[in-house]
């Protein structure tokens, strides 16, 4: 239950950050986007992209709130059985990365994003994946 609530809170905070960006907030926005070594952004997300990611993270938060047992909703069994594994896989893949700009195995490390990705973003994604797998094994 504690691990599920931990992921619920993590996903809620991440969702709020994305909704903040949608509303025009700047906190951490430029630092969260991968760049080439010359500073050129690899991604240029639109405001709607932030909403889509924020809603997805909010759904992940609700999934782990359900898994905690604090609330109960009748959902199809496959959602309870497989969605946690899918979320864990998504974040494990993100932690591994695409081998150039993102993830533990990236080649471009000398950018602001690259340093933050190594110290914060990729470890957070790996931690989410590990905790998610532990929740699935325990439950």
C-alpha positions in Angstrom: 0.0 0.0 0.0 2.8 2.4 0.9 4.6 1.8 -2.4 1.4 2.4 -4.4 0.7 5.6 -2.5 4.3 6.7 -3.2 3.9 6.2 -6.9 0.5 7.9 -6.7 2.1 11.0 -5.2 5.0 11.0 -7.7 2.7 10.8 -10.7 0.5 13.5 -9.2 3.4 15.9 -8.8 4.6 15.1 -12.3 1.1 15.7 -13.7 0.9 19.0 -11.9 4.3 20.1 -13.4 2.9 19.3 -16.9 -0.3 21.2 -16.2 1.7 24.1 -15.0 3.6 24.2 -18.3 0.3 24.1 -20.1 -0.8 27.2 -18.2 2.4 29.0 -19.1 4.6 28.1 -16.2 8.4 28.0 -16.8 9.5 26.0 -13.8 12.0 23.4 -15.1 10.6 23.5 -18.7 13.7 24.2 -20.6 15.8 21.9 -18.5 13.5 19.0 -19.1 13.9 19.0 -22.9 16.8 17.2 -24.6 19.1 19.4 -26.6 22.0 19.0 -29.1 25.4 20.1 -27.9 24.9 23.5 -29.5 21.7 24.0 -27.4 19.2 23.4 -30.1 16.1 21.5 -28.7 15.4 18.0 -29.9 11.8 18.3 -28.9 9.5 21.4 -29.1 6.3 20.3 -27.3 3.1 22.3 -27.8 0.9 23.2 -24.9 -1.5 20.5 -25.9 1.3 18.0 -25.6 1.8 19.0 -22.0 -1.9 18.4 -21.3 -1.8 15.0 -22.9 1.2 13.9 -20.8 -0.3 15.5 -17.7 -3.6 13.6 -18.2 -1.6 10.4 -18.7 0.4 10.9 -15.5 -2.8 11.7 -13.7 -4.3 8.4 -14.9 -1.2 6.6 -13.7 -1.6 8.3 -10.3 -5.2 7.1 -10.1 -4.2 3.5 -11.1 -1.8 3.4 -8.1 -4.4 5.0 -5.9 -6.7 2.1 -6.8 -3.8 -0.4 -6.3 -3.3 1.0 -2.8 -6.8 -0.1 -1.8 -7.8 3.2 -0.4 -10.5 3.5 -3.1 -12.3 0.8 -5.0 -13.8 1.0 -8.5 -15.1 -1.9 -10.5 -12.8 -2.1 -13.5 -12.1 -5.0 -15.9 -9.7 -7.5 -14.5 -7.2 -7.0 -17.3 -6.7 -3.4 -16.2 -5.8 -4.4 -12.7 -3.6 -7.3 -13.9 -1.6 -5.6 -16.7 -1.6 -1.8 -16.5 0.9 -1.8 -13.7 3.3 -3.9 -15.8 2.8 -1.6 -18.8 3.5 1.5 -16.7 6.6 -0.1 -15.3 7.8 -1.0 -18.8 7.2 2.5 -20.1 9.4 4.0 -17.4 12.1 1.3 -17.7 12.3 2.0 -21.4 12.5 5.7 -20.7 15.3 5.1 -18.2 17.3 3.0 -20.7 16.7 5.7 -23.3 17.2 6.0 -27.1 21.0 5.9 -26.8 21.7 9.4 -28.1 20.1 12.1 -26.0 18.0 10.4 -23.4 18.5 7.7 -20.7 21.4 6.0 -19.0 23.0 4.9 -22.2 22.9 8.3 -24.0 26.0 9.6 -25.9 25.3 13.3 -25.5 25.9 14.0 -21.8 27.4 17.5 -21.8 24.2 19.5 -22.0 22.1 20.9 -19.1 19.5 18.3 -19.9 22.1 15.5 -20.2 23.5 16.2 -16.8 20.0 16.4 -15.2 18.9 13.3 -17.0 21.9 11.4 -15.6 21.4 12.7 -12.0 17.6 13.0 -11.8 15.3 12.1 -14.7 16.6 8.6 -15.6 17.1 7.5 -12.0 13.5 8.7 -11.2 12.2 6.7 -14.2 14.2 3.6 -13.1 12.9 4.0 -9.5 9.3 4.2 -10.8 9.9 1.1 -12.9 11.4 -0.9 -10.0 8.7 0.2 -7.5 6.0 -0.6 -10.0 7.4 -4.1 -10.5 7.6 -4.6 -6.8 4.0 -3.7 -6.4 3.0 -6.2 -9.1 5.0 -8.9 -7.6 3.7 -8.3 -4.1 0.0 -8.0 -5.1 
